[in-house]
Amino acid sequence: MRLGKLTGYEIRGQEILLDFEGEEGRIKVVTPYIINVFYGRGDKRAHSKAIEGDKTTSASVRVEEEEGGIWIHTGQVSVRVSDGFFVDFYNKDGEEVCGDYRGERKPLERVSPEVLKLLEEEGHSAEGGGEKHAFEVLKKLDTFTHFYGLGDKTGFLDKRGYDYEMWNTDNPEPHVDSFKALYKSIPFFMALTRKNVYGLFLDNTFKSYFNMGQESVDYYWFGADDGDLNYYYIGGDSLAEVLKGYTYLTGRCPLPQKWTLGYQQSRWGYVTLEDVAEVAASLRENDIPCDSIHFDIDYMQDYKVFTWNKKRYHNNPKAFLEKLSREGFKPVVINDPGVKVEKGYEIYEEGVEGEYFAKTPEGEVYVNTVWPGEAVFPDFGNPAVRKWWGAHQKFLLEQGVRGIWNDMNEPASFRGPLPGNVIFTDEDREATHREMHNVYGHLMAKAAYEGLKELDGRRPFVITRACYAGSQKYATAWTGDNTSLWAHLQMAIPQLCNLGMSGMPFVGTDVGGFGADTTPELLARWVQVGCFSPLFRNHSAAGTRRQEPWQFGREVMAIYRKYVKLRYRLIPYIYDLFYEEEQTGAPIMRPLVFHYEKEEWARTCNDEFMLGSRILAAPVVNQGIEKRMVYLPEGVWYDYWTHEMITGPVWFVRDAPLDCCPIYVKAGTVLPVMEPQSYVGEKPWDTLLLKVYPGEGSYDHILDNGEDFGYREGRYHHYRFTVSESGEVSCQILHAGYEKPYQKILLQRLGEENWVELHPAS
């Protein structure tokens, strides 16, 4: 984006309006660390879907003039704006952190100029590269920069050297590294240089592009097909601080209901009441803890949303769901946006009457084909439509449903993609599909979330396949239709870690793979990753091998049981991580680099990860491997299984037979664990169990009812545990607002068998 010379500027509070020979740009200081760069390309301003409300906080803004530009100082960040609307960012020490590249963009030469000219002369077309977008921003790139984030992109943790597109895409082919786009568009990344860190968020919902140094070793660039140049620079002294700033802007995932952290069983293919009942019974008979069974599209009548196939459920689905609930299972049902075109069908008739569906440019209701056949698409950009859709969640709640699973919401369709000129609404103005496509799933999730919250009062559990920046406020997400491939198990780790680094903490993959047939070994290894994933669900496609753990023999089922039980053991710890996330934006599943930025290996580690800051997992993700190299970062660690103490940074070989996922706990950890149980809430939360790993440290633990939003009004207990090098533990109660505090706190020091009662300080 290059404008003319800077001829003047005007300071309006924390905004600086810039005149580039009649073209107006804007720099806004949102906070001392967050700077908005804006250039409007049209008369109509889009509403941000990611940022809700005014996020501006008071900041000291000082402007200095220089020849050909100005400096803007906040005390934490300095911004240099030069002729042409070049914008460079400096840290508080005056070092350039993120600078615009002044040279020309040189697209990759995919076809030589000579060949291109020859083909054109012969009447052929050939792509020579250098496509033009509405705007492009080129930033300097040095040898040492690593990139993280960008949502659910395929490939490895570090996104340097790749190029991506932001266009929510349902691609049924097995996902491989060359995919430029998947289901989610989160145009935010963090950069880690040799000495500094920063984040950039492009708040533009049109199709956008991120070339992270694939094209040149000198620069990276991002751009979009339409809309405003509207990006945020986010400074900080660490990746954690930058992510905290980004999630301050776009929102954070609320503390989920505690049961949603349990194991969840699903399959596209549980067609009848008998199918579901058999799965539920087998889970309990085989002693595999489980909190939820998911109902895919077959539960509906003719694939119509907000209906239930009563024939398959003996005319009484409510009674069956009540029975499941008594057994500890919380039903979760799928919901697609495509509404069947059918006279007399309530949802369709109401939508037509209220003008709630997307339209053609000629003003007719737009029709495509999805699971129910001919279908129409709710215009979720319209607040009235979101209210209407949210209110219809009541039907599902009345049946006994506890969670909504939004699918096909890119939106996907069978009769070709929705044309770009289909008419939608952007809150109070008309917009096209080109602009609203990437936020369709986001707005559908918002509709479901707000409807459930109003109707039920408990923290809504909404799963979404498609999303945009900020969707974490409304939904958990999974990585879509993966495949039962070792490559997809390998990819699960960087993919989930990058989603967390993109502000989406409550995420998971389909354990075992959705498409194709898993193998016993692959399933055994996948559950060892899945048990640490924030969303822990086994899901598979119709026509593939059944994927419940008892389908694979005694050995695999025993391994599966072991790691599901480990997950339940860790639920109090994971719950605390979600409480921390709501305060700081820190993800649950974290790449090593999140805590160990200075360690070179951590910057590109793809096969290890952290659960919070205290647990490191090094799973086996290759077939036939029973030993693996493990890297432990700086500090003292304990082997979870053997209790061996190891001092890092260090590489070593660890035995890892099929039933073993190497796990390490950091010294100074007080780890809250849960009593064995078949589902969350089977036993009362009256006793807290603590595993103590000697070393200097402290740990904060939260107790509330695990269901509603009372914790935001102070109805919770906040315990702080402090541990010494010798393993001695003390406890303080920092906040006492929950009516049912622990009756007893028991701790077990590493290597000891006895549990000792701990009494909090008064």
DAZIRA-V658472 format. One record per residue. RES is the residue in three letters. PHI is phi as a letter, one per 40 degrees, with the letter a starting at -180 (* if undefined). PSI is psi as a letter, one per 40 degrees, with the letter a starting at -180 (none if undefined). NEAR is the number of other ideal C-beta (glycine too) atoms within 12 Angstrom. Layout:
{{RES & PHI & PSI & NEAR} {RES & PHI & PSI & NEAR}}
This chain:
{{MET & * & h & 34} {ARG & b & h & 26} {LEU & b & a & 27} {GLY & c & a & 21} {LYS & c & i & 21} {LEU & c & h & 31} {THR & b & e & 21} {GLY & i & i & 20} {TYR & a & i & 25} {GLU & b & h & 17} {ILE & c & h & 21} {ARG & b & g & 15} {GLY & g & b & 16} {GLN & c & e & 28} {GLU & b & i & 25} {ILE & b & h & 36} {LEU & c & h & 26} {LEU & b & h & 38} {ASP & b & h & 22} {PHE & b & g & 29} {GLU & f & f & 17} {GLY & g & e & 13} {GLU & c & h & 24} {GLU & b & h & 26} {GLY & b & i & 43} {ARG & a & h & 35} {ILE & b & h & 45} {LYS & b & h & 32} {VAL & c & h & 37} {VAL & c & d & 39} {THR & b & i & 32} {PRO & d & e & 30} {TYR & b & e & 38} {ILE & b & h & 41} {ILE & b & h & 44} {ASN & b & h & 37} {VAL & b & h & 42} {PHE & b & h & 34} {TYR & a & h & 31} {GLY & c & h & 23} {ARG & b & e & 26} {GLY & a & i & 17} {ASP & c & d & 8} {LYS & c & h & 18} {ARG & c & h & 19} {ALA & c & i & 36} {HIS & c & h & 27} {SER & c & h & 31} {LYS & c & d & 39} {ALA & c & d & 42} {ILE & b & h & 29} {GLU & b & h & 23} {GLY & g & i & 16} {ASP & c & h & 15} {LYS & c & e & 29} {THR & c & h & 21} {THR & b & i & 21} {SER & c & h & 14} {ALA & a & i & 24} {SER & c & h & 17} {VAL & b & h & 31} {ARG & b & h & 20} {VAL & b & h & 27} {GLU & b & i & 18} {GLU & c & i & 18} {GLU & a & i & 15} {GLU & c & h & 12} {GLY & g & e & 18} {GLY & i & a & 30} {ILE & b & i & 35} {TRP & b & h & 27} {ILE & b & h & 40} {HIS & b & h & 26} {THR & b & e & 32} {GLY & g & d & 19} {GLN & b & d & 32} {VAL & b & i & 45} {SER & b & h & 36} {VAL & b & h & 44} {ARG & b & h & 33} {VAL & b & h & 39} {SER & b & i & 29} {ASP & d & h & 26} {GLY & g & e & 26} {PHE & g & f & 36} {PHE & c & h & 33} {VAL & b & h & 48} {ASP & b & i & 34} {PHE & b & h & 43} {TYR & b & i & 27} {ASN & c & a & 30} {LYS & c & e & 19} {ASP & c & e & 15} {GLY & g & e & 15} {GLU & c & h & 19} {GLU & c & h & 23} {VAL & b & d & 39} {CYS & a & h & 43} {GLY & b & i & 34} {ASP & c & i & 35} {TYR & c & h & 31} {ARG & c & e & 18} {GLY & c & a & 17} {GLU & c & i & 15} {ARG & c & h & 30} {LYS & b & g & 17} {PRO & d & i & 25} {LEU & d & h & 18} {GLU & c & g & 17} {ARG & c & d & 16} {VAL & b & h & 20} {SER & c & i & 14} {PRO & d & d & 15} {GLU & c & d & 13} {VAL & c & d & 17} {LEU & c & d & 20} {LYS & c & d & 14} {LEU & c & d & 15} {LEU & c & d & 17} {GLU & c & d & 16} {GLU & c & d & 12} {GLU & c & e & 11} {GLY & g & e & 8} {HIS & c & i & 13} {SER & b & i & 11} {ALA & a & i & 20} {GLU & c & h & 16} {GLY & b & e & 20} {GLY & g & i & 20} {GLY & g & f & 18} {GLU & c & i & 20} {LYS & b & i & 14} {HIS & b & i & 29} {ALA & c & d & 28} {PHE & a & i & 33} {GLU & b & i & 31} {VAL & b & h & 39} {LEU & b & h & 32} {LYS & b & i & 42} {LYS & c & i & 28} {LEU & b & h & 29} {ASP & b & i & 25} {THR & c & d & 12} {PHE & b & e & 22} {THR & c & h & 33} {HIS & b & i & 37} {PHE & b & h & 43} {TYR & b & i & 48} {GLY & h & b & 50} {LEU & g & e & 50} {GLY & g & a & 52} {ASP & c & f & 45} {LYS & c & i & 45} {THR & c & i & 37} {GLY & g & a & 34} {PHE & c & i & 29} {LEU & c & d & 43} {ASP & c & h & 35} {LYS & c & e & 42} {ARG & c & h & 35} {GLY & g & e & 22} {TYR & b & i & 29} {ASP & b & i & 33} {TYR & b & i & 43} {GLU & b & i & 33} {MET & b & g & 44} {TRP & a & h & 35} {ASN & d & h & 43} {THR & b & h & 33} {ASP & c & g & 31} {ASN & b & h & 25} {PRO & c & e & 19} {GLU & c & i & 18} {PRO & d & h & 24} {HIS & c & h & 35} {VAL & b & i & 19} {ASP & c & d & 23} {SER & c & e & 18} {PHE & c & h & 30} {LYS & c & d & 29} {ALA & a & i & 33} {LEU & b & a & 43} {TYR & c & d & 46} {LYS & b & i & 49} {SER & b & h & 46} {ILE & b & g & 50} {PRO & c & f & 47} {PHE & b & h & 51} {PHE & a & i & 49} {MET & b & i & 51} {ALA & b & h & 45} {LEU & b & h & 42} {THR & c & a & 28} {ARG & c & d & 17} {LYS & b & e & 18} {ASN & b & i & 34} {VAL & b & i & 42} {TYR & a & i & 45} {GLY & b & i & 48} {LEU & b & h & 44} {PHE & b & h & 45} {LEU & c & h & 48} {ASP & c & g & 43} {ASN & a & h & 44} {THR & c & e & 43} {PHE & c & i & 38} {LYS & d & h & 35} {SER & b & i & 48} {TYR & b & h & 36} {PHE & b & h & 43} {ASN & b & h & 37} {MET & c & f & 35} {GLY & g & e & 33} {GLN & c & d & 26} {GLU & c & d & 32} {SER & a & i & 26} {VAL & c & e & 18} {ASP & c & d & 21} {TYR & a & i & 29} {TYR & b & i & 39} {TRP & a & i & 36} {PHE & b & i & 44} {GLY & a & i & 35} {ALA & a & i & 37} {ASP & c & d & 26} {ASP & a & i & 29} {GLY & g & a & 38} {ASP & c & i & 32} {LEU & c & h & 37} {ASN & a & g & 40} {TYR & b & i & 47} {TYR & b & h & 42} {TYR & c & h & 51} {ILE & b & h & 46} {GLY & c & i & 40} {GLY & i & i & 35} {ASP & c & e & 23} {SER & a & i & 26} {LEU & d & d & 43} {ALA & c & d & 33} {GLU & c & d & 30} {VAL & c & d & 43} {LEU & c & d & 43} {LYS & c & d & 33} {GLY & c & d & 39} {TYR & c & d & 52} {THR & c & d & 44} {TYR & c & d & 33} {LEU & c & d & 40} {THR & b & e & 39} {GLY & g & i & 32} {ARG & b & i & 35} {CYS & c & h & 45} {PRO & c & i & 31} {LEU & d & h & 37} {PRO & c & i & 43} {GLN & d & i & 37} {LYS & c & d & 35} {TRP & c & d & 36} {THR & c & e & 43} {LEU & c & e & 46} {GLY & c & a & 45} {TYR & c & i & 45} {GLN & b & h & 44} {GLN & b & h & 48} {SER & a & i & 44} {ARG & a & h & 36} {TRP & c & g & 28} {GLY & i & e & 26} {TYR & c & g & 36} {VAL & c & d & 22} {THR & b & i & 21} {LEU & d & d & 31} {GLU & c & d & 15} {ASP & d & d & 28} {VAL & c & d & 38} {ALA & c & d & 23} {GLU & c & d & 22} {VAL & c & d & 37} {ALA & d & d & 36} {ALA & c & d & 22} {SER & c & d & 22} {LEU & d & d & 35} {ARG & c & d & 25} {GLU & c & d & 17} {ASN & c & e & 27} {ASP & f & f & 21} {ILE & b & h & 36} {PRO & d & i & 41} {CYS & a & h & 43} {ASP & b & e & 43} {SER & a & i & 42} {ILE & b & h & 47} {HIS & b & i & 44} {PHE & b & h & 47} {ASP & c & a & 34} {ILE & d & e & 33} {ASP & c & e & 28} {TYR & c & d & 42} {MET & c & i & 35} {GLN & c & h & 26} {ASP & f & f & 25} {TYR & g & f & 31} {LYS & c & h & 31} {VAL & c & i & 45} {PHE & f & f & 39} {THR & b & i & 31} {TRP & b & h & 34} {ASN & c & g & 27} {LYS & c & d & 20} {LYS & c & d & 18} {ARG & c & e & 25} {TYR & b & f & 33} {HIS & f & f & 18} {ASN & g & e & 14} {ASN & a & g & 18} {PRO & c & d & 32} {LYS & c & d & 23} {ALA & c & d & 18} {PHE & c & d & 33} {LEU & c & d & 33} {GLU & c & d & 19} {LYS & c & d & 23} {LEU & d & d & 38} {SER & c & d & 24} {ARG & c & d & 17} {GLU & c & e & 27} {GLY & g & e & 28} {PHE & c & h & 41} {LYS & b & h & 39} {PRO & c & h & 41} {VAL & b & h & 46} {VAL & b & i & 44} {ILE & c & i & 38} {ASN & a & h & 47} {ASP & b & i & 42} {PRO & c & d & 45} {GLY & c & h & 43} {VAL & c & h & 45} {LYS & c & h & 34} {VAL & c & h & 27} {GLU & a & h & 24} {LYS & c & h & 10} {GLY & g & e & 12} {TYR & c & h & 26} {GLU & d & d & 21} {ILE & c & d & 36} {TYR & c & d & 32} {GLU & c & d & 18} {GLU & c & d & 24} {GLY & c & d & 36} {VAL & c & d & 23} {GLU & c & d & 13} {GLY & c & e & 20} {GLU & f & f & 21} {TYR & c & e & 34} {PHE & b & i & 41} {ALA & d & i & 42} {LYS & b & i & 30} {THR & c & i & 21} {PRO & d & d & 16} {GLU & c & e & 10} {GLY & g & e & 13} {GLU & c & i & 15} {VAL & c & h & 27} {TYR & c & h & 35} {VAL & b & h & 29} {ASN & b & a & 32} {THR & b & h & 24} {VAL & b & a & 32} {TRP & d & d & 29} {PRO & c & e & 31} {GLY & h & b & 22} {GLU & c & h & 26} {ALA & a & i & 37} {VAL & b & i & 40} {PHE & b & h & 49} {PRO & d & i & 47} {ASP & c & g & 41} {PHE & c & e & 46} {GLY & c & e & 41} {ASN & c & h & 33} {PRO & d & d & 21} {ALA & c & d & 22} {VAL & c & d & 37} {ARG & c & d & 33} {LYS & c & d & 23} {TRP & c & d & 30} {TRP & c & d & 45} {GLY & c & d & 36} {ALA & c & d & 26} {HIS & c & e & 31} {GLN & c & e & 36} {LYS & d & d & 20} {PHE & d & d & 28} {LEU & c & d & 39} {LEU & d & d & 31} {GLU & c & d & 17} {GLN & c & e & 30} {GLY & h & e & 29} {VAL & c & i & 41} {ARG & b & e & 40} {GLY & a & i & 43} {ILE & b & h & 46} {TRP & b & h & 42} {ASN & c & h & 49} {ASP & b & i & 44} {MET & f & f & 37} {ASN & b & f & 48} {GLU & c & d & 40} {PRO & c & i & 44} {ALA & c & i & 34} {SER & a & i & 32} {PHE & c & d & 22} {ARG & c & f & 16} {GLY & g & i & 12} {PRO & c & i & 25} {LEU & c & h & 38} {PRO & c & i & 22} {GLY & c & d & 22} {ASN & c & e & 20} {VAL & c & h & 36} {ILE & c & h & 31} {PHE & b & a & 38} {THR & b & h & 32} {ASP & b & g & 30} {GLU & g & c & 27} {ASP & b & e & 14} {ARG & a & i & 19} {GLU & c & i & 23} {ALA & a & i & 37} {THR & b & i & 32} {HIS & d & d & 38} {ARG & d & d & 30} {GLU & c & d & 37} {MET & c & e & 46} {HIS & d & d & 46} {ASN & c & e & 48} {VAL & b & e & 49} {TYR & c & d & 52} {GLY & c & d & 49} {HIS & d & d & 48} {LEU & c & d & 50} {MET & c & d & 48} {ALA & c & d & 46} {LYS & c & d & 41} {ALA & c & d & 41} {ALA & c & d & 52} {TYR & c & d & 41} {GLU & c & d & 30} {GLY & c & d & 33} {LEU & c & d & 37} {LYS & c & d & 27} {GLU & c & d & 19} {LEU & c & d & 23} {ASP & b & d & 29} {GLY & g & d & 15} {ARG & c & i & 28} {ARG & c & h & 37} {PRO & c & i & 43} {PHE & b & h & 46} {VAL & b & h & 51} {ILE & b & h & 47} {THR & b & i & 51} {ARG & c & d & 42} {ALA & b & i & 44} {CYS & a & i & 52} {TYR & b & i & 54} {ALA & d & h & 44} {GLY & g & e & 44} {SER & c & e & 51} {GLN & d & d & 46} {LYS & c & d & 38} {TYR & b & d & 45} {ALA & a & i & 47} {THR & c & i & 45} {ALA & a & i & 46} {TRP & b & i & 45} {THR & c & e & 46} {GLY & g & a & 47} {ASP & c & g & 34} {ASN & c & a & 46} {THR & b & i & 33} {SER & c & g & 34} {LEU & b & i & 30} {TRP & c & d & 29} {ALA & c & d & 27} {HIS & c & d & 38} {LEU & c & d & 41} {GLN & d & d & 33} {MET & c & d & 36} {ALA & d & d & 48} {ILE & c & d & 43} {PRO & c & d & 42} {GLN & c & d & 48} {LEU & c & d & 48} {CYS & c & d & 50} {ASN & c & d & 47} {LEU & c & d & 48} {GLY & c & d & 51} {MET & c & e & 49} {SER & b & e & 47} {GLY & g & e & 49} {MET & b & g & 54} {PRO & c & d & 47} {PHE & c & g & 46} {VAL & b & i & 46} {GLY & a & i & 44} {THR & b & i & 42} {ASP & c & h & 48} {VAL & c & h & 45} {GLY & g & e & 49} {GLY & g & i & 40} {PHE & c & d & 40} {GLY & c & i & 28} {ALA & g & a & 26} {ASP & b & h & 22} {THR & c & i & 39} {THR & b & i & 26} {PRO & d & d & 28} {GLU & c & d & 29} {LEU & c & d & 39} {LEU & c & d & 38} {ALA & c & d & 40} {ARG & c & d & 43} {TRP & c & d & 50} {VAL & c & d & 49} {GLN & c & d & 41} {VAL & c & d & 44} {GLY & c & d & 45} {CYS & c & e & 42} {PHE & c & e & 46} {SER & c & h & 45} {PRO & d & d & 45} {LEU & c & h & 49} {PHE & b & g & 47} {ARG & b & h & 46} {ASN & c & h & 44} {HIS & a & i & 46} {SER & a & i & 36} {ALA & c & i & 28} {ALA & d & h & 21} {GLY & g & e & 14} {THR & c & i & 25} {ARG & d & h & 24} {ARG & d & i & 26} {GLN & b & e & 41} {GLU & c & i & 39} {PRO & c & d & 39} {TRP & c & e & 28} {GLN & c & e & 25} {PHE & b & e & 30} {GLY & g & i & 17} {ARG & c & d & 15} {GLU & c & d & 19} {VAL & c & d & 32} {MET & c & d & 27} {ALA & c & d & 23} {ILE & c & d & 32} {TYR & d & d & 45} {ARG & d & d & 32} {LYS & d & d & 29} {TYR & c & d & 39} {VAL & c & d & 41} {LYS & c & d & 28} {LEU & c & d & 34} {ARG & d & d & 44} {TYR & c & d & 38} {ARG & d & d & 29} {LEU & c & e & 38} {ILE & d & d & 44} {PRO & d & d & 38} {TYR & c & d & 37} {ILE & c & d & 43} {TYR & c & d & 42} {ASP & c & d & 41} {LEU & c & d & 41} {PHE & c & d & 41} {TYR & c & d & 37} {GLU & c & d & 31} {GLU & c & d & 36} {GLU & c & d & 32} {GLN & c & d & 23} {THR & b & e & 32} {GLY & g & e & 40} {ALA & c & h & 36} {PRO & c & i & 47} {ILE & c & d & 47} {MET & c & h & 46} {ARG & b & i & 45} {PRO & c & i & 47} {LEU & d & d & 44} {VAL & c & d & 40} {PHE & d & d & 42} {HIS & b & e & 31} {TYR & b & g & 32} {GLU & c & d & 33} {LYS & c & e & 20} {GLU & c & h & 25} {GLU & d & d & 19} {TRP & c & d & 28} {ALA & c & d & 33} {ARG & c & d & 34} {THR & b & f & 28} {CYS & c & h & 36} {ASN & b & e & 34} {ASP & b & e & 35} {GLU & b & i & 44} {PHE & a & i & 46} {MET & b & i & 39} {LEU & b & h & 49} {GLY & g & a & 38} {SER & b & e & 33} {ARG & b & e & 38} {ILE & b & h & 39} {LEU & b & h & 42} {ALA & b & h & 46} {ALA & b & g & 42} {PRO & c & i & 37} {VAL & c & h & 37} {VAL & b & f & 33} {ASN & b & i & 21} {GLN & c & h & 20} {GLY & g & e & 16} {ILE & c & h & 26} {GLU & b & e & 19} {LYS & b & i & 18} {ARG & a & i & 27} {MET & c & h & 21} {VAL & b & h & 34} {TYR & b & h & 32} {LEU & b & h & 37} {PRO & c & a & 36} {GLU & d & i & 22} {GLY & h & a & 30} {VAL & b & h & 28} {TRP & b & i & 40} {TYR & b & h & 35} {ASP & c & h & 30} {TYR & c & d & 32} {TRP & c & d & 21} {THR & b & e & 18} {HIS & g & e & 22} {GLU & c & h & 23} {MET & c & h & 22} {ILE & b & h & 29} {THR & b & h & 18} {GLY & b & i & 27} {PRO & c & h & 22} {VAL & a & i & 21} {TRP & b & i & 18} {PHE & a & i & 22} {VAL & c & h & 15} {ARG & b & h & 33} {ASP & c & h & 22} {ALA & a & g & 30} {PRO & c & i & 21} {LEU & d & d & 31} {ASP & c & e & 26} {CYS & b & h & 29} {CYS & b & h & 41} {PRO & d & h & 39} {ILE & b & i & 38} {TYR & b & i & 39} {VAL & b & h & 41} {LYS & c & i & 37} {ALA & d & i & 32} {GLY & g & e & 30} {THR & c & h & 40} {VAL & b & h & 43} {LEU & b & h & 41} {PRO & c & h & 40} {VAL & b & i & 34} {MET & b & i & 36} {GLU & c & i & 25} {PRO & d & h & 20} {GLN & a & i & 28} {SER & c & e & 29} {TYR & a & i & 35} {VAL & c & h & 36} {GLY & g & e & 29} {GLU & c & d & 24} {LYS & b & i & 17} {PRO & c & i & 18} {TRP & c & g & 31} {ASP & b & e & 16} {THR & b & h & 24} {LEU & b & h & 39} {LEU & b & h & 31} {LEU & b & h & 36} {LYS & c & h & 35} {VAL & b & h & 40} {TYR & b & h & 40} {PRO & d & i & 29} {GLY & i & i & 30} {GLU & c & h & 21} {GLY & i & i & 29} {SER & a & i & 22} {TYR & a & h & 39} {ASP & b & h & 32} {HIS & b & i & 41} {ILE & b & h & 39} {LEU & b & h & 38} {ASP & a & a & 36} {ASN & c & e & 30} {GLY & g & e & 34} {GLU & b & d & 26} {ASP & b & a & 23} {PHE & c & e & 23} {GLY & d & d & 22} {TYR & c & d & 30} {ARG & c & e & 16} {GLU & b & e & 13} {GLY & g & e & 16} {ARG & c & g & 23} {TYR & a & i & 32} {HIS & b & h & 31} {HIS & b & h & 28} {TYR & b & h & 36} {ARG & b & h & 23} {PHE & b & h & 35} {THR & b & h & 28} {VAL & b & i & 32} {SER & b & i & 20} {GLU & d & d & 16} {SER & c & e & 15} {GLY & g & e & 29} {GLU & c & i & 21} {VAL & b & h & 42} {SER & b & i & 24} {CYS & b & h & 33} {GLN & b & i & 23} {ILE & b & h & 27} {LEU & c & d & 21} {HIS & a & h & 22} {ALA & b & g & 20} {GLY & b & e & 21} {TYR & b & h & 26} {GLU & c & e & 13} {LYS & b & g & 19} {PRO & c & i & 27} {TYR & d & h & 29} {GLN & c & d & 15} {LYS & a & i & 20} {ILE & b & h & 33} {LEU & b & h & 26} {LEU & b & i & 35} {GLN & b & h & 26} {ARG & c & i & 28} {LEU & d & h & 31} {GLY & g & e & 17} {GLU & b & i & 16} {GLU & c & d & 8} {ASN & c & i & 10} {TRP & b & h & 20} {VAL & b & h & 19} {GLU & c & h & 19} {LEU & b & h & 31} {HIS & b & h & 18} {PRO & c & i & 27} {ALA & c & i & 15} {SER & c & none & 7}}
